[in-house]
Amino acid sequence: MVLTFEQIKEIWEKELWPNRESPIETHSAMTWPLTNTVPYDMEIFEYVPIFYAIEKDDKIVGVNSGHRTEDKGFRSRGLWVHPDYRKQGVGNLLLKIMCEEAYNRDCEWIWSIPRKSALNTYKKLGFKTVGDFFDEGMEYGPNIYVYKDLD
């Protein structure tokens, strides 16, 4: 199901990024470091984001969002699955939906910056890592860059 930003923000604030210091916004201005020379680009906010949820028994058990970050690149952002529903395919389904969304928006690849604890979910769907884990600039790390070409 599609959510509004306000709906997903409430879940992100309570579950994914509790006590976050930086503001939670509809998008992230972070750019993909392999194709951009600047780490942040405010023009990303011109692209339309999408917010998805998986619901079971009238309860939201997982969320994710996505938005274009450049002409052919798309970012998956804010993947969260309720602890009681982890390792049951919810995260995989949300990432598959986001890959389809990116493809339908004529993007050629999708990227993200998952936490170490979530990396296997991305790898199962064919995402490849770039570089090493890092904490710098991240409030909830360690994180690593991942990407997947969309066929």
N, CA and C of each residue as an Amber inpcrd file, in Angstrom:
protein
   453
   0.8320000  -1.1790000   0.0000000   0.0000000   0.0000000   0.0000000
   0.8780000   1.2440000   0.0000000   0.3780000   2.2950000  -0.6030000
   1.1070000   3.5520000  -0.6660000   0.7570000   4.3810000   0.5720000
   1.7680000   4.9640000   1.1660000   1.5960000   5.8210000   2.3370000
   1.8320000   7.2800000   1.9660000   1.4300000   8.1580000   2.8600000
   1.8190000   9.5580000   2.7600000   3.1360000   9.7290000   3.5150000
   3.7870000  10.8520000   3.2860000   5.0140000  11.1220000   4.0330000
   4.7400000  11.1770000   5.5350000   3.6260000  11.7750000   5.9270000
   3.3080000  11.8950000   7.3480000   3.1650000  10.5210000   8.0010000
   2.5710000   9.5670000   7.2820000   2.4000000   8.2170000   7.8260000
   3.7370000   7.5070000   7.9940000   4.5820000   7.5900000   6.9810000
   5.8590000   6.8940000   7.0820000   6.7860000   7.5990000   8.0680000
   6.6970000   8.9180000   8.1220000   7.5580000   9.6820000   9.0410000
   7.3060000   9.2640000  10.4850000   6.0680000   9.0450000  10.8350000
   5.7440000   8.6150000  12.2040000   6.4180000   7.2770000  12.5300000
   6.4030000   6.3510000  11.5810000   7.0470000   5.0490000  11.7880000
   8.5580000   5.2140000  11.8430000   9.0970000   6.0060000  10.9210000
  10.5460000   6.2340000  10.9330000  10.9900000   6.8500000  12.2580000
  10.2350000   7.8410000  12.7600000  10.6180000   8.5150000  14.0060000
  10.6030000   7.5660000  15.2020000   9.6300000   6.6890000  15.2390000
   9.4770000   5.7860000  16.3910000  10.3270000   4.5240000  16.2730000
  10.4690000   4.0090000  15.0480000  11.0550000   2.6830000  14.8840000
  12.4350000   2.6570000  14.2130000  12.5830000   3.3370000  13.0950000
  13.8240000   3.2460000  12.3300000  14.8860000   4.2190000  12.8240000
  14.4840000   5.4520000  13.0740000  15.4300000   6.4860000  13.4710000
  14.9960000   7.1750000  14.7670000  14.8160000   6.4330000  15.8700000
  14.3990000   7.0940000  17.1160000  15.4810000   8.0670000  17.6000000
  15.0280000   9.1930000  18.1110000  15.9380000  10.2180000  18.6430000
  16.9170000  10.7410000  17.5970000  16.5080000  10.7250000  16.3530000
  17.3780000  11.2260000  15.2870000  17.6270000  12.7090000  15.4760000
  18.8780000  13.1120000  15.2820000  19.2430000  14.5150000  15.4450000
  18.9150000  15.3320000  14.2060000  19.1960000  14.7970000  13.0240000
  18.9080000  15.5380000  11.7920000  17.4280000  15.3880000  11.4550000
  16.8530000  16.3800000  10.7980000  15.4190000  16.3000000  10.4770000
  15.1250000  15.1860000   9.4740000  13.9690000  14.5680000   9.6250000
  13.5120000  13.5550000   8.6770000  12.6850000  14.2710000   7.6250000
  13.1260000  14.1570000   6.3810000  12.4410000  14.8390000   5.2900000
  11.9410000  13.8200000   4.2640000  11.1750000  14.3020000   3.3030000
  10.6010000  13.4440000   2.2710000  11.6730000  12.7500000   1.4390000
  12.7760000  13.4280000   1.2240000  13.8910000  12.9580000   0.4130000
  15.1660000  13.0640000   1.2330000  16.2010000  12.4930000   0.6800000
  17.5450000  12.7780000   1.1540000  18.2730000  13.4520000   0.0020000
  19.0830000  14.4150000   0.2960000  19.8510000  15.1030000  -0.7430000
  21.1560000  14.3700000  -1.0670000  21.3880000  13.2410000  -0.4150000
  22.6170000  12.4820000  -0.6690000  22.6480000  11.9860000  -2.1120000
  23.8290000  12.0330000  -2.7030000  24.0060000  11.5830000  -4.0750000
  24.8060000  10.2830000  -4.0970000  24.7240000   9.5910000  -5.2220000
  25.4990000   8.3750000  -5.4240000  26.9470000   8.7850000  -5.6890000
  27.8820000   8.3480000  -4.8460000  29.2500000   8.8710000  -4.9430000
  30.0270000   8.4510000  -6.1870000  29.5800000   7.4270000  -6.9000000
  30.3420000   6.9910000  -8.0720000  30.0380000   7.7990000  -9.3250000
  28.9390000   8.5500000  -9.3260000  28.6160000   9.3470000 -10.5020000
  28.5050000  10.8370000 -10.1990000  28.6790000  11.2080000  -8.9500000
  28.5570000  12.6170000  -8.5720000  29.8060000  13.0820000  -7.8540000
  30.1920000  14.3120000  -8.1020000  31.3620000  14.8680000  -7.4350000
  30.9760000  15.6270000  -6.1740000  29.6800000  15.8700000  -5.9840000
  29.2210000  16.5360000  -4.7720000  28.4160000  15.5320000  -3.9490000
  28.6000000  15.5150000  -2.6400000  27.8940000  14.5200000  -1.8220000
  26.4040000  14.8090000  -1.6250000  26.0010000  16.0740000  -1.8080000
  24.6000000  16.4600000  -1.6190000  24.1560000  17.3430000  -2.7790000
  22.9090000  17.1460000  -3.1880000  22.3570000  17.9370000  -4.2870000
  20.9000000  18.2650000  -3.9400000  20.6160000  19.5140000  -3.6490000
  19.2690000  19.9170000  -3.2500000  18.2550000  19.8050000  -4.3930000
  18.7330000  19.6980000  -5.6370000  17.8110000  19.5300000  -6.7660000
  17.0890000  18.1820000  -6.7150000  17.5990000  17.2470000  -5.9230000
  16.9280000  15.9530000  -5.7440000  15.4990000  16.1700000  -5.2370000
  15.2750000  17.2300000  -4.4810000  13.9500000  17.4990000  -3.9210000
  12.9180000  17.8550000  -4.9960000  13.3630000  18.0510000  -6.2290000
  12.4240000  18.3010000  -7.3270000  11.7670000  17.0030000  -7.8160000
  12.3870000  15.8560000  -7.5120000  11.8250000  14.5620000  -7.9110000
  10.7260000  14.1470000  -6.9350000   9.7500000  13.4100000  -7.4210000
   8.6170000  12.9860000  -6.6020000   8.9610000  11.6820000  -5.8820000
   8.8740000  11.6620000  -4.5440000   9.1530000  10.4330000  -3.8040000
   7.9090000   9.5390000  -3.7390000   8.1370000   8.2890000  -3.3300000
   7.0390000   7.3460000  -3.1160000   7.2890000   6.6370000  -1.7850000
   6.2140000   6.3250000  -1.0860000   6.3080000   5.6890000   0.2330000
   5.4120000   4.4530000   0.2410000   5.9960000   3.2980000   0.5620000
   5.2580000   2.0370000   0.5480000   5.2470000   1.3870000   1.9240000
   4.2050000   0.5820000   2.1490000   4.0960000  -0.2050000   3.3780000
   3.5530000  -1.5810000   3.0470000   3.9010000  -2.5320000   3.8720000
   3.3120000  -3.8660000   3.8470000   2.4890000  -3.9790000   5.1250000
   1.2690000  -4.4310000   4.9560000   0.3460000  -4.5390000   6.0880000
  -0.0670000  -5.9950000   6.2610000  -0.0960000  -6.4540000   7.5040000
  -0.5930000  -7.7880000   7.8430000  -1.4740000  -7.6520000   9.0680000
  -2.6360000  -8.2580000   8.9970000  -3.5860000  -8.2010000  10.1180000
  -3.8550000  -6.7670000  10.5620000  -4.0890000  -5.8860000   9.5930000
  -4.3890000  -4.4700000   9.8450000  -3.2740000  -3.7410000  10.5900000
  -2.0560000  -4.2200000  10.4470000  -0.9060000  -3.6060000  11.1160000
   0.2080000  -3.4210000  10.0890000   0.8010000  -2.2340000  10.0560000
   1.9420000  -1.9950000   9.1720000   3.1470000  -2.7210000   9.7520000
   3.7180000  -3.6220000   8.9470000   4.8420000  -4.4320000   9.4230000
   6.1430000  -4.0980000   8.6920000   6.0760000  -3.2480000   7.6790000
   7.2830000  -2.8460000   6.9740000   7.0250000  -1.6230000   6.1180000
   8.0520000  -0.7980000   5.9540000   7.9500000   0.4070000   5.1300000
   9.2390000   0.6150000   4.3430000   9.1270000   1.3760000   3.2780000
  10.2840000   1.7930000   2.4860000   9.8640000   2.9890000   1.6380000
  10.8380000   3.7570000   1.2210000  10.5520000   4.8710000   0.3240000
  11.5890000   4.8870000  -0.7780000  11.3260000   5.7120000  -1.7730000
  12.2880000   5.8410000  -2.8470000  12.0920000   7.1270000  -3.6090000
  13.1600000   7.5590000  -4.2470000  13.0950000   8.7390000  -5.0940000
  14.2930000   8.7560000  -6.0280000  14.0910000   9.3810000  -7.1560000
  15.1720000   9.5570000  -8.1300000  16.2210000  10.4700000  -7.5020000
  17.4860000  10.2000000  -7.8200000  18.5650000  11.0630000  -7.3460000
  19.3390000  11.6850000  -8.5060000  19.0980000  11.1890000  -9.6860000
  19.6710000  11.7440000 -10.9080000  18.8730000  11.1730000 -12.0610000
  19.2520000  11.5060000 -13.2750000  18.4480000  11.1440000 -14.4370000
  18.0830000   9.6610000 -14.4890000  19.0250000   8.7710000 -14.2750000
  18.7640000   7.3290000 -14.3800000  18.9970000   6.5790000 -13.0800000
  19.2300000   7.2990000 -11.9890000  19.4810000   6.6750000 -10.6980000
  18.3590000   6.9110000  -9.7130000  18.0820000   5.9240000  -8.8790000
  16.9620000   5.9490000  -7.9350000  17.4720000   5.4320000  -6.5990000
  17.0320000   6.0300000  -5.5160000  17.4670000   5.5980000  -4.1920000
  16.3240000   4.9500000  -3.4240000  16.6090000   3.8060000  -2.8310000
  15.7170000   3.1780000  -1.8580000  16.1600000   3.6870000  -0.4920000
  15.2010000   4.1460000   0.3040000  15.5570000   4.8220000   1.5580000
  14.5400000   4.5120000   2.6510000  15.0360000   4.2310000   3.8330000
  14.1510000   4.0780000   4.9810000  13.4880000   2.7230000   5.1030000
  14.1690000   1.6650000   4.6620000  13.6080000   0.3230000   4.7880000
  13.5750000  -0.0780000   6.2580000  12.3850000  -0.4510000   6.7150000
  12.2000000  -0.9130000   8.0930000  11.1880000  -2.0430000   8.0970000
  11.4840000  -3.0910000   8.8710000  10.5610000  -4.2050000   9.0670000
  10.4180000  -4.4250000  10.5660000   9.1850000  -4.5730000  11.0260000
   8.9120000  -4.8350000  12.4350000   9.6840000  -6.0920000  12.8500000
  10.3170000  -6.0820000  14.0250000  11.1180000  -7.2430000  14.4560000
  10.3700000  -8.5770000  14.4200000   9.0810000  -8.5790000  14.6840000
   8.3100000  -9.8280000  14.6690000   8.1210000 -10.3950000  13.2650000
   8.4060000  -9.6050000  12.2240000   8.1760000 -10.0280000  10.8450000
   9.4590000 -10.1160000  10.0280000  10.5950000  -9.9880000  10.6840000
  11.8690000 -10.0940000   9.9760000  12.1340000 -11.5430000   9.5830000
  12.8880000 -11.6960000   8.5210000  13.2330000 -13.0090000   7.9630000
  12.0100000 -13.7600000   7.4550000  10.9790000 -13.0020000   7.0660000
   9.7610000 -13.5910000   6.5070000   9.4690000 -13.0400000   5.1070000
  10.4290000 -12.3320000   4.5270000  10.2730000 -11.8510000   3.1620000
   9.6850000 -10.4580000   3.0210000   9.3780000  -9.7920000   4.1230000
   8.7800000  -8.4570000   4.0550000   9.7720000  -7.4560000   3.4580000
  11.0000000  -7.4650000   3.9430000  12.0110000  -6.5570000   3.4060000
  12.2900000  -6.8320000   1.9420000  12.3570000  -8.1130000   1.5760000
  12.5750000  -8.4670000   0.1630000  11.4510000  -7.9370000  -0.7030000
  10.2190000  -8.0990000  -0.2600000   9.0700000  -7.6230000  -1.0250000
   9.1130000  -6.1020000  -1.1950000   9.4280000  -5.3910000  -0.1290000
   9.5120000  -3.9290000  -0.2110000  10.6170000  -3.4870000  -1.1780000
  11.7420000  -4.1780000  -1.1620000  12.8150000  -3.8290000  -2.1040000
  12.4340000  -4.1720000  -3.5420000  11.7520000  -5.2940000  -3.7460000
  11.2880000  -5.6440000  -5.0900000  10.3230000  -4.5810000  -5.6150000
   9.4090000  -4.1450000  -4.7600000   8.4560000  -3.0980000  -5.1420000
   9.2080000  -1.8220000  -5.5260000  10.2370000  -1.4800000  -4.7510000
  10.9900000  -0.2590000  -5.0340000  11.7870000  -0.3940000  -6.3280000
  12.3110000  -1.5800000  -6.6060000  13.0160000  -1.7990000  -7.8730000
  12.0530000  -1.6350000  -9.0450000  10.8490000  -2.1640000  -8.9070000
   9.8320000  -2.0010000  -9.9590000   9.4550000  -0.5320000 -10.1330000
   9.3320000   0.1720000  -9.0200000   9.0110000   1.5980000  -9.0760000
  10.0990000   2.3590000  -9.8360000  11.3510000   2.0760000  -9.5060000
  12.4730000   2.7430000 -10.1790000  12.4640000   2.4250000 -11.6690000
  12.2520000   1.1720000 -12.0050000  12.2060000   0.7580000 -13.4080000
  11.0700000   1.4690000 -14.1470000   9.9120000   1.5380000 -13.5040000
   8.7510000   2.2070000 -14.1150000   8.9650000   3.7080000 -14.2850000
   9.9040000   4.2660000 -13.5460000  10.2430000   5.6800000 -13.6840000
  11.4240000   5.8710000 -14.6370000  11.7020000   4.8360000 -15.4120000
  12.7630000   4.8560000 -16.4240000  14.1660000   5.0030000 -15.8520000
  14.3700000   4.5100000 -14.6480000  15.7170000   4.5050000 -14.0790000
  16.4290000   3.2260000 -14.5090000  17.7390000   3.2890000 -14.5490000
  18.5460000   2.1450000 -14.9690000  19.1830000   1.4180000 -13.8040000
  19.2360000   2.0660000 -12.6450000  19.8330000   1.4360000 -11.4750000
  19.2410000   2.0310000 -10.2060000  19.3840000   1.2760000  -9.1280000
  18.8650000   1.6900000  -7.8190000  19.9770000   1.5170000  -6.7950000
  20.0010000   2.3820000  -5.8120000  21.0430000   2.3090000  -4.7900000
  20.4660000   2.5810000  -3.4120000  21.2660000   2.2750000  -2.3950000
  20.8650000   2.5190000  -1.0260000  22.1110000   2.5350000  -0.1370000
  21.8850000   2.7970000   1.1360000  22.9710000   2.7990000   2.1170000
  22.4860000   2.0350000   3.3520000  22.3390000   0.7190000   3.2540000
  21.7950000  -0.0340000   4.3890000  22.7660000  -0.1340000   5.5630000
  22.1730000  -0.3750000   6.6980000  22.9610000  -0.7000000   7.8770000
  23.5410000  -2.1030000   7.6870000  24.5800000  -2.3670000   8.4230000
  25.2150000  -3.6840000   8.3660000  24.1970000  -4.7880000   8.6470000
  23.3040000  -4.5500000   9.5850000  22.3160000  -5.5580000   9.9760000
  21.3040000  -5.8680000   8.8770000  21.1430000  -4.9810000   7.8980000
  20.1640000  -5.1860000   6.8270000  20.7960000  -5.6160000   5.5090000
  22.1030000  -5.6880000   5.4520000  22.7930000  -5.9280000   4.1830000
  22.3480000  -7.2210000   3.4960000  22.1400000  -8.2960000   4.2270000
  21.7620000  -9.5660000   3.5950000  20.4590000  -9.4620000   2.8160000
  19.5260000  -8.6440000   3.2800000  18.2670000  -8.4520000   2.5570000
  18.5540000  -7.8980000   1.1680000  19.4350000  -6.9490000   1.0810000
  19.7950000  -6.3510000  -0.1990000  20.5440000  -7.3450000  -1.0860000
  21.4710000  -8.0820000  -0.4900000  22.2510000  -9.0450000  -1.2590000
  21.3580000 -10.1280000  -1.8650000  20.3380000 -10.5550000  -1.1380000
  19.4210000 -11.5830000  -1.6480000  18.7220000 -11.1360000  -2.9230000
  18.5750000  -9.8400000  -3.0960000  17.9170000  -9.3110000  -4.2910000
  18.9050000  -8.8560000  -5.3620000  20.1730000  -9.2040000  -5.1790000
  21.1550000  -8.9140000  -6.2140000  21.8650000  -7.5860000  -6.0990000
  21.6800000  -6.8700000  -4.9930000  22.4210000  -5.6270000  -4.7950000
  23.8900000  -5.9730000  -4.5390000  24.7710000  -5.1410000  -5.0590000
  26.2090000  -5.3200000  -4.8680000  26.7290000  -4.1970000  -3.9780000
  27.7150000  -4.5320000  -3.1590000  28.2950000  -3.5320000  -2.2640000
  29.3780000  -2.7390000  -3.0050000  29.5790000  -1.5200000  -2.5300000
  30.6280000  -0.6460000  -3.0440000  31.3810000  -0.0980000  -1.8400000
  32.6700000  -0.3440000  -1.7810000  33.4810000   0.1590000  -0.6810000
  33.3160000  -0.6650000   0.5770000  33.6780000  -0.0350000   1.6740000
  33.6350000  -0.6750000   2.9860000  32.5610000  -0.0220000   3.8500000
  32.2740000  -0.6400000   4.9760000  31.3420000  -0.0520000   5.9320000
  31.9280000   1.2480000   6.4730000  31.0480000   2.1920000   6.7830000
  31.4870000   3.4790000   7.3160000  30.4500000   4.0040000   8.3000000
  30.9080000   4.8650000   9.1860000  30.0410000   5.5250000  10.1630000
  29.9870000   7.0330000   9.9430000  30.9990000   7.5760000   9.3080000
  31.0950000   9.0230000   9.1400000  29.8900000   9.5750000   8.4000000
  29.2570000  10.5780000   9.0020000  28.1050000  11.2180000   8.3920000
  26.8020000  10.4540000   8.5680000  26.8430000   9.3560000   9.3000000
  25.6570000   8.5330000   9.5000000  25.3260000   8.4800000  10.9940000
  24.0660000   8.6290000  11.3190000  23.6620000   8.5620000  12.7200000
  23.4230000   7.1270000  13.1880000  23.1370000   6.2340000  12.2560000
  22.7850000   4.8640000  12.6040000  23.6110000   3.8930000  11.7730000
  24.8700000   3.7540000  12.0820000  25.7450000   2.9010000  11.2860000
  26.2170000   1.6970000  12.0690000  27.1410000   0.9440000  11.5140000
  27.8090000   1.2210000  10.2530000  26.9160000   0.9410000   9.0450000
  27.2190000   1.6450000   7.9590000  26.4670000   1.5280000   6.7130000
  27.4220000   1.2200000   5.5640000  26.8270000   0.8190000   4.4380000
  27.6200000   0.5400000   3.2400000  26.7830000   0.8960000   2.0110000
  27.4370000   1.3640000   0.9650000  26.7270000   1.6550000  -0.2800000
  26.4370000   0.3550000  -1.0180000  25.2340000   0.2620000  -1.5880000
  24.8470000  -0.8750000  -2.4290000  24.1320000  -0.3410000  -3.6650000
  24.1750000  -1.1210000  -4.7500000  23.4500000  -0.7380000  -5.9560000
  23.0290000  -1.9910000  -6.7060000  22.0900000  -1.8060000  -7.6010000
  21.6350000  -2.8950000  -8.4580000  21.2400000  -2.3050000  -9.8080000
  21.7330000  -2.9300000 -10.8700000  21.3030000  -2.5530000 -12.2090000
  19.9030000  -3.0960000 -12.4280000  19.0470000  -2.3110000 -13.0640000
  17.6760000  -2.7310000 -13.3470000  17.6010000  -3.1930000 -14.7900000
  17.2220000  -4.4210000 -14.9790000  17.1460000  -4.9980000 -16.3390000
  15.8280000  -4.7190000 -16.9790000
